[in-house]
Amino acid sequence: MTQDRKEVLFALQAIVGEAHATNDPSIVCSYAWNAGVGSMPGPKFLKNWPIAVVMPDTTEQVAAIIKCCVARNLRFRPLSSGNGGTYLSAAEDVVVLDLCRMNRLVRLDAANQMAVIEPYLTAGRLQAEAMKVGLNCHIVGAGPSHSPLASATSFLGIGITGASTGANFRNILGVEWVTPTGDIVRLGALGGEEDWFSEEGPGPGLRGMLRGVIGANGGLGVFTRIGYKLYPWAGAPSLTLTGTSPMRGMALEPNMRLFLPVWDTVEQMRDATFRLNRAGVAYALLRMPPNHIGWTLTASNGEYASRREAGDLPECTRAENRFAWQILTIGHSAGETAYQEKTVRHIVADTGGRMMALPQGDGEVLLRSLVTSLYVSRVFRGAGSGGTSFGVMDTFNLLPDVIRASESLMEKERVPGRNFAADGIEGCWVWPTESRQLWTENILASRAGTVAGVAAGWKGFLRHLNLVDHNPRLGFMAFMAGPLIELFGPRYSNVPTWMRRIKRRLDPPGLADSTVHIGIKEMPLVKWWPTLQKIAFSRAGAPALHLVCLLLGVASRKEKLPQRK
Ligand SMILES: Cc1cc2nc3c(=O)[nH]c(=O)nc-3n(C[C@H](O)[C@H](O)[C@H](O)COP(=O)(O)OP(=O)(O)OC[C@H]3O[C@@H](n4cnc5c(N)ncnc54)[C@H](O)[C@@H]3O)c2cc1C
């Protein structure tokens, strides 16, 4: 690296004050720590540590920092809550903008069902404030500590209450954005009338330009404020917690009902879902694999194993009851509550389903997880988990194919002694976004901490990509970040071509770090990929694929702190 670290630090401190920029290795190294989702293959500690970390407080400071980087030919990368790990950079000449001081709920506009928020306003904080005025926000699967702004502008944006709270790529309204050249741009109604209410007028879809497939992950500059949709909340302004940690739950309010219907076949479940969606009575409609429900309802893996062996877990945790929903309804009145209950019971009975019973304490734990999206920490406890997805924003007609595809991916590795959780048949989490479109996460719960386990996770992930690439009945895969979208571009309407045009136009020197977006130049591997793909997923290529996955397993186990001067 040719940069004078001290000079860079002083320049950043001149913008934000001495206390808010540092190149102290003991702090900078924590921005090279790879926490999980979105992680790059390799050890937990990346060898690339940022040149400096800076914490701006205003949009103007963000713009000044970017200009400072551009003048020095330095790359830059923002992070909001840092929940996902995708803010990690693959190079050392990167200034990380940690936006944690920009944590304001600028406005809560109850009449217009929206909020104006900054990057480090967390979903949990927003939800608590919104509920006080009868509103609620979408919370993605990462849980309440993530940033709705980062999610809406820059990375994915889907979560289990999609039935009633949409998806974050549709929840974004006005945007304040600092471009890769350091210019401040205001989009939406905000551009004309000093307001945040309306997303886009006639003309090209600006959200699509800014997000590409799943969000630019910092590759198109920094978003500093957004207008963000909120949704009606019929529950109490604050909810009563029950139980003791870690088995905290929430008391079911008189206007809430939690149902666990189950069907014999996936086709029956699909048919019921069309009707449930159309009736629009569910606050949340979530399908989890039964063993994941079991992990949620127990405090430790040990408790899960012993209760499972003793046959002491509720019926919703048994594999034979896997074509099932968790349905939460919340009525604005006693009459609406009764109507919702009657509707759900009628549809379930009419489609050949039945209701499963659940002890009160377990119901309270599921309720809390549904409302706050707290499942992930519990479910990822069971094993090291890799997430893939099927049928993204597609019709529920795909559901049976999607479930069978997940079964086929897990089949060989899910027997005792192998590398996937042995008590699950497939790993599909399913919900309807906007009470209409299918979304499926396919969680491959593989053995963490062993080379073979990590390798099996990688192989499952790569085989999943290949399956989706060849079978339209599996819909799209969601996590098409960075290099992946380049490799699989043809299946996605060649969107990388457009993403690259936008990137080149907005960021000619390519300084907005694109580790998880698209670079200025096409990756050389793209040309060879169709041939490599054919070989890797053929019978003859299977040993080579296995070897590559083992090497990835070895790389991720080799934990060593890099030598620093
Ligand atoms: C266990 C786990 C489960 C998850 N499940 C889901 C899920 O179900 N659905 C889902 O949508 N996501 C999920 N995620 C991903 C992720 O946590 C969220 O999408 C993400 O948290 C967004 O908020 P954040 O504050 O964590 O973003 P960060 O981690 O801070 O950043 C995410 C990306 O956006 C960029 N970025 C951050 N802030 C800005 C900004 N202000 N301007 C421009 N770019 C920015 C970063 O550089 C990075 O590339 C999961 C993550 C984990 C760890």
The ligand as an SDF file (V2000), in Angstrom:
LIG
                    3D

 53 58  0  0  0  0  0  0  0  0999 V2000
  -28.0500  -14.7830   10.7530 C   0  0  0  0  0  0  0  0  0  0  0  0
  -28.4580  -13.7950    9.7070 C   0  0  0  0  0  0  0  0  0  0  0  0
  -29.6750  -13.9270    9.0630 C   0  0  0  0  0  0  0  0  0  0  0  0
  -30.0670  -13.0350    8.0920 C   0  0  0  0  0  0  0  0  0  0  0  0
  -31.2910  -13.1720    7.5210 N   0  0  0  0  0  0  0  0  0  0  0  0
  -31.7210  -12.2530    6.6360 C   0  0  0  0  0  0  0  0  0  0  0  0
  -33.0160  -12.3190    6.0830 C   0  0  0  0  0  0  0  0  0  0  0  0
  -33.7880  -13.2310    6.3830 O   0  0  0  0  0  0  0  0  0  0  0  0
  -33.3970  -11.3680    5.2100 N   0  0  0  0  0  0  0  0  0  0  0  0
  -32.5650  -10.3390    4.8450 C   0  0  0  0  0  0  0  0  0  0  0  0
  -32.9820   -9.4900    4.0700 O   0  0  0  0  0  0  0  0  0  0  0  0
  -31.3280  -10.2630    5.3350 N   0  0  0  0  0  0  0  0  0  0  0  0
  -30.8880  -11.1810    6.2220 C   0  0  0  0  0  0  0  0  0  0  0  0
  -29.6380  -11.1000    6.7380 N   0  0  0  0  0  0  0  0  0  0  0  0
  -28.7360  -10.0990    6.1620 C   0  0  0  0  0  0  0  0  0  0  0  0
  -28.5730   -8.8410    6.8300 C   0  0  0  0  0  0  0  0  0  0  0  0
  -28.3320   -8.8890    8.1920 O   0  0  0  0  0  0  0  0  0  0  0  0
  -29.4770   -7.6650    6.5420 C   0  0  0  0  0  0  0  0  0  0  0  0
  -29.9040   -7.5790    5.2670 O   0  0  0  0  0  0  0  0  0  0  0  0
  -28.6140   -6.5720    6.9030 C   0  0  0  0  0  0  0  0  0  0  0  0
  -28.5520   -6.7370    8.2820 O   0  0  0  0  0  0  0  0  0  0  0  0
  -28.9460   -5.1560    6.5800 C   0  0  0  0  0  0  0  0  0  0  0  0
  -28.6860   -4.3500    7.6660 O   0  0  0  0  0  0  0  0  0  0  0  0
  -27.2340   -4.1800    8.3640 P   0  0  0  0  0  0  0  0  0  0  0  0
  -27.2990   -3.0010    9.2100 O   0  0  0  0  0  0  0  0  0  0  0  0
  -26.8310   -5.4010    9.0270 O   0  0  0  0  0  0  0  0  0  0  0  0
  -26.2950   -3.9330    7.1480 O   0  0  0  0  0  0  0  0  0  0  0  0
  -24.7070   -3.9580    7.1590 P   0  0  0  0  0  0  0  0  0  0  0  0
  -24.1770   -5.2810    7.5550 O   0  0  0  0  0  0  0  0  0  0  0  0
  -24.2020   -2.7800    7.9080 O   0  0  0  0  0  0  0  0  0  0  0  0
  -24.4850   -3.7390    5.6120 O   0  0  0  0  0  0  0  0  0  0  0  0
  -25.0230   -4.5900    4.6580 C   0  0  0  0  0  0  0  0  0  0  0  0
  -24.4770   -4.1870    3.2990 C   0  0  0  0  0  0  0  0  0  0  0  0
  -24.9920   -2.9260    2.9220 O   0  0  0  0  0  0  0  0  0  0  0  0
  -23.9620   -1.9520    2.8040 C   0  0  0  0  0  0  0  0  0  0  0  0
  -24.4370   -0.7600    3.5050 N   0  0  0  0  0  0  0  0  0  0  0  0
  -24.6990   -0.6670    4.8450 C   0  0  0  0  0  0  0  0  0  0  0  0
  -25.1460    0.5520    5.1200 N   0  0  0  0  0  0  0  0  0  0  0  0
  -25.1620    1.2480    3.9570 C   0  0  0  0  0  0  0  0  0  0  0  0
  -25.5280    2.5730    3.6090 C   0  0  0  0  0  0  0  0  0  0  0  0
  -25.9660    3.4160    4.5310 N   0  0  0  0  0  0  0  0  0  0  0  0
  -25.4080    2.9520    2.3070 N   0  0  0  0  0  0  0  0  0  0  0  0
  -24.9610    2.0790    1.3510 C   0  0  0  0  0  0  0  0  0  0  0  0
  -24.6000    0.8120    1.6340 N   0  0  0  0  0  0  0  0  0  0  0  0
  -24.7110    0.4000    2.9130 C   0  0  0  0  0  0  0  0  0  0  0  0
  -22.7330   -2.5500    3.4510 C   0  0  0  0  0  0  0  0  0  0  0  0
  -21.5220   -2.1090    2.8710 O   0  0  0  0  0  0  0  0  0  0  0  0
  -22.9620   -4.0310    3.2620 C   0  0  0  0  0  0  0  0  0  0  0  0
  -22.5010   -4.4430    2.0200 O   0  0  0  0  0  0  0  0  0  0  0  0
  -29.2050  -11.9890    7.7200 C   0  0  0  0  0  0  0  0  0  0  0  0
  -27.9840  -11.8470    8.3700 C   0  0  0  0  0  0  0  0  0  0  0  0
  -27.6080  -12.7300    9.3620 C   0  0  0  0  0  0  0  0  0  0  0  0
  -26.2960  -12.5450   10.0620 C   0  0  0  0  0  0  0  0  0  0  0  0
  1  2  1  0
  2  3  1  0
  2 52  2  0
  3  4  2  0
  4  5  1  0
  4 50  1  0
  5  6  2  0
  6  7  1  0
  6 13  1  0
  7  8  2  0
  7  9  1  0
  9 10  1  0
 10 11  2  0
 10 12  1  0
 12 13  2  0
 13 14  1  0
 14 15  1  0
 14 50  1  0
 15 16  1  0
 16 17  1  0
 16 18  1  0
 18 19  1  0
 18 20  1  0
 20 21  1  0
 20 22  1  0
 22 23  1  0
 23 24  1  0
 24 25  2  0
 24 26  1  0
 24 27  1  0
 27 28  1  0
 28 29  2  0
 28 30  1  0
 28 31  1  0
 31 32  1  0
 32 33  1  0
 33 34  1  0
 33 48  1  0
 34 35  1  0
 35 36  1  0
 35 46  1  0
 36 37  1  0
 36 45  1  0
 37 38  2  0
 38 39  1  0
 39 40  1  0
 39 45  2  0
 40 41  1  0
 40 42  2  0
 42 43  1  0
 43 44  2  0
 44 45  1  0
 46 47  1  0
 46 48  1  0
 48 49  1  0
 50 51  2  0
 51 52  1  0
 52 53  1  0
M  END
$$$$
